[in-house]
Amino acid sequence: MNTSTPAGNWIDGRWNYGGELHESLDPSTGRAVGAFHSAGGKEARAAITAARTAFDTTGWSRPAEPRARALDEFADRVERRREELGRMLSRETGRLLRETRMEAEMAARLLRLNAARARVQTGGQALEQAPETYWHAVPEPAGVVGIIVPWNGPILLAVRAIGPALAAGCTAVVKLPGQTALTNALLAETVAETASLPPGVLSLLTETGNEVAPLLVDSPEVDVLSYTGSTRVGRLVAAGAAARVKRTTLELGGKTPLLIFDDVDIDAVVPVVVRAATVMNGQYCATGSRVLVHRAVADELRTKLSAALRSVRVGPADDPDTRLGPLIDKAAVARVDRLVEEAAAYGKVLVRGGIPDDPELRDGAYYRPSLIETGDVDVPLVQEEVFGPVQTFEVFEDEADAIRRANATDFGLAASVFTADDLRARRVGRELRMGEVWFNAHSMTTSQLAGTPVKQSGYGSFGGSAALEQFQVIKRYGTRRLG
């Protein structure tokens, strides 16, 4: 990719260079990586019209085999450019290169998985209700899909919706974030290289403002919405979609509790807990932001976790020794630091962390991990998503107390349970109001099985065959003999 030329948007099978020019910044240095054209209302309307035309007037929605071949070819293009995609995403977000490489690899695998799902879709159900009275129900594509993606994992989160939407026979318009504009352009290049994707079936737009997303929500030409991002914006998307009774899937924020019981090896648990705070630089919907520990091992964990968090190496994303890169920008640093500073009024500061004073890190958006102990669950640092490498430390007395504390927020995305007792793990996991529970681990992932966030972490199914069903409608046909 030539970063000296401003990146464009991929609309209706061609490059579009409309919209205002903006710079993409490297949060490790604060310097510009390159420039891009930010899409606006004109570009959004063109993409929506193209998607509507492709769905209504071409054979894309059936049969399935051409769609499967297109998804396989798309996967080939992503796989061939996974190193380039990973490096650019690392540069634009400050995430560690091993994470961003893995994201690109997972995206290619997910596209292949959805190609397979397109091939094995069943023909629905049939019923003979009475003599010479027949019914059959058939899944059909829902239409045009609007996909809105955040900056922290744009490749995988875009493909997570693109794959099943296209496998179902839909067409799609994807709104991608300005913070990862050059990564978005690389992803769009893989789409442009996929010859078996007809014009209009898949358009990718990068936006820094707020015109494209509202148009996707409000347009009567868009039939389904898939939104990943904050709960605050998710509520606005849901309200706008409700005005048109538009089907919507939402994956929103989280406050992932890590429940640590007294029968575990603390030395084995500590590295997992540190990684839970620093994965994706703490800017992850399932960041392990709440450490809940049994009183019997609280002193040991407090001491060892505090020491481990203090020793986390903070630095540029391209340094192989770095364990925690920068936040997305300095505004995020200021916001997180303010939350931690305010927490000192109601909690005990175990590790202050904060903004580094190292001269070599001065220009970047760096933030060292923080750990705050609190006995009260009704405080901002426990209740609000921080989106940074910050954890609370909470002590529980028994299983019931652990479950009560874990469920005490409005979020229900994920949780981890650490125990040597398999029956306890399942017993506790059953009581947690979370869409996903990990045992003796954090941030495991699979696309083979469906998962559903609960409470204010969203709704809709992600993964498994249910992901494809989000983009389908079931049509019933009834037949009876005349006369």
CORMOVEN-V201662 format. One record per helix or strand of 3 or more residues. SS is the DSSP state (@ for helix, = for strand). FROM is the first residue (numbers start at 1). TO is the last residue. If there is no record, write none. Layout:
# CORMOVEN-V201662
ss: (SS/SS)
from: (FROM/FROM)
to: (TO/TO)
This chain:
# CORMOVEN-V201662
ss: (=/=/=/=/@/@/@/@/=/=/=/@/=/@/=/@/=/@/=/=/@/=/@/@/=/@/=/@/=/@/=/@/=/@/=)
from: (9/14/20/32/41/64/82/97/125/133/144/154/171/178/202/212/224/231/247/257/266/290/295/330/348/359/370/380/390/399/414/422/436/464/472)
to: (11/16/25/38/57/80/93/119/130/141/148/168/177/192/207/218/228/243/251/260/282/294/310/343/351/361/373/383/396/406/418/431/439/469/480)
